[in-house]
Each structure stands twice: as C-alpha cells, then as structure tokens.
Amino acid sequence: MGKGDIRTKRGKRIAGSYGVTRKRKKLVAATPTKKKTAKKATAKKATAKKAAAKKTTATAKKATTAAAKKAATAAAKKAEETTVEATTEATEATDATETKEADTKE
C-alpha cells in the first residue's frame, strides 16, 4: 500500500487521479452569494406568509366567534319564545279550566 497503489488515497494523490477513495472537492466560488440572497428573500417571503396566515387564522377565529355568538343569541331567543309560549298556553289552559269549573258550579 504505497505510492504506487492506485486503490489508496495516497496512491491517488501521487498519480493525480480521482475516484471512489479520493473524491473531488466541490467548487464553492460565486454560487454562495446567490444562494444566500435567495435564502434571505425566501425567508422574508416565508415570514410574510406566516404573518398572513396568522392574520387569516385570527380573522377566521373572530368570524367563528362572532358566528357562534349570533347562533347562541338566536338559540336563546328561540328558547325564550318557546318558554313564553308554553307559559302563555299553560296560563290560558288554567284559565279555561277555572272558567269551566266556575260555570259548572253555578
């Protein structure tokens, strides 16, 4: 395993060749500046998207809350109306019964 063995890193270095045991280094010249600016722009876009999503979510929650309040109010009104109607009907029935009893007694 010396300088003449091309299967080792040392042999590859001496021979000046590349392969599985001695891979080439990737060139990192002008591409990082473009990638960094692209990443920054993407990060800004992502931040803007997150902020928009938060606003949309907050708006949806407010709308849902408002709709729930309206539904609850409507249900309460219906419950009141049915209670009032039931009370009125019960009162009328009681009055009618009392009137019939009074008529029969006379």
C-alpha positions as CSV (number, residue, x, y, z in Angstrom):
1,M,0.0,0.0,0.0
2,G,2.4,2.6,-1.1
3,K,2.7,5.4,-3.6
4,G,2.1,3.1,-6.5
5,D,-1.1,1.6,-5.2
6,I,-3.9,3.5,-7.1
7,R,-6.6,2.0,-4.9
8,T,-5.5,4.1,-1.8
9,K,-5.8,7.8,-1.2
10,R,-2.0,8.1,-1.1
11,G,-1.6,6.4,-4.4
12,K,-4.4,8.5,-6.0
13,R,-2.6,11.7,-4.7
14,I,0.7,10.6,-6.2
15,A,-1.0,9.6,-9.5
16,G,-3.1,12.7,-9.5
17,S,-6.3,10.8,-10.2
18,Y,-9.7,10.8,-8.5
19,G,-12.2,8.1,-7.8
20,V,-14.1,6.3,-5.0
21,T,-11.3,6.5,-2.5
22,R,-10.4,10.1,-3.4
23,K,-13.3,12.2,-4.3
24,R,-13.1,15.7,-5.8
25,K,-14.0,18.7,-3.7
26,K,-17.0,20.7,-4.9
27,L,-16.2,24.2,-6.1
28,V,-17.8,26.8,-4.0
29,A,-16.9,30.0,-5.9
30,A,-19.7,32.5,-6.8
31,T,-22.7,30.4,-6.1
32,P,-23.0,31.1,-2.3
33,T,-23.7,34.8,-2.7
34,K,-26.7,34.0,-5.0
35,K,-27.9,31.3,-2.6
36,K,-27.7,33.5,0.4
37,T,-29.7,36.3,-1.2
38,A,-32.2,33.8,-2.4
39,K,-32.4,32.3,1.1
40,K,-32.9,35.7,2.6
41,A,-35.7,36.6,0.1
42,T,-37.3,33.2,0.7
43,A,-37.0,33.8,4.4
44,K,-38.7,37.1,4.0
45,K,-41.4,35.6,1.9
46,A,-41.9,32.8,4.4
47,T,-42.2,35.3,7.2
48,A,-44.7,37.3,5.2
49,K,-46.7,34.1,4.5
50,K,-46.6,33.2,8.2
51,A,-47.8,36.6,9.2
52,A,-50.6,36.5,6.6
53,A,-51.5,33.0,7.8
54,K,-51.7,34.3,11.4
55,K,-53.9,37.2,10.3
56,T,-56.1,34.9,8.3
57,T,-56.3,32.5,11.3
58,A,-57.1,35.4,13.7
59,T,-59.8,36.6,11.3
60,A,-61.3,33.2,10.9
61,K,-61.3,32.8,14.7
62,K,-63.1,36.2,15.1
63,A,-65.6,35.2,12.4
64,T,-66.2,31.9,14.1
65,T,-66.6,33.5,17.4
66,A,-69.0,36.1,16.0
67,A,-71.0,33.4,14.3
68,A,-71.1,31.3,17.5
69,K,-72.3,34.4,19.4
70,K,-75.0,35.0,16.9
71,A,-76.1,31.4,17.0
72,A,-76.1,31.4,20.8
73,T,-78.2,34.6,20.8
74,A,-80.6,33.2,18.3
75,A,-80.9,29.9,20.3
76,A,-81.5,31.9,23.5
77,K,-84.2,34.0,21.8
78,K,-85.9,30.8,20.5
79,A,-85.7,29.3,24.0
80,E,-87.3,32.4,25.5
81,E,-90.0,32.5,22.8
82,T,-90.9,28.8,23.4
83,T,-90.8,29.4,27.2
84,V,-93.1,32.4,26.9
85,E,-95.4,30.5,24.5
86,A,-95.5,27.5,26.9
87,T,-96.2,29.8,29.8
88,T,-98.9,31.6,27.9
89,E,-100.5,28.3,26.8
90,A,-100.4,26.9,30.4
91,T,-101.9,30.1,31.7
92,E,-104.7,30.0,29.1
93,A,-105.4,26.3,29.8
94,T,-105.6,27.1,33.5
95,D,-107.9,30.0,32.9
96,A,-110.1,27.9,30.7
97,T,-110.2,25.1,33.3
98,E,-111.1,27.6,36.1
99,T,-113.8,29.1,33.9
100,K,-115.3,25.7,33.1
101,E,-115.2,24.8,36.8
102,A,-116.8,28.1,37.7
103,D,-119.5,27.6,35.1
104,T,-120.3,24.0,36.3
105,K,-120.5,25.1,39.9
106,E,-123.0,27.9,39.1
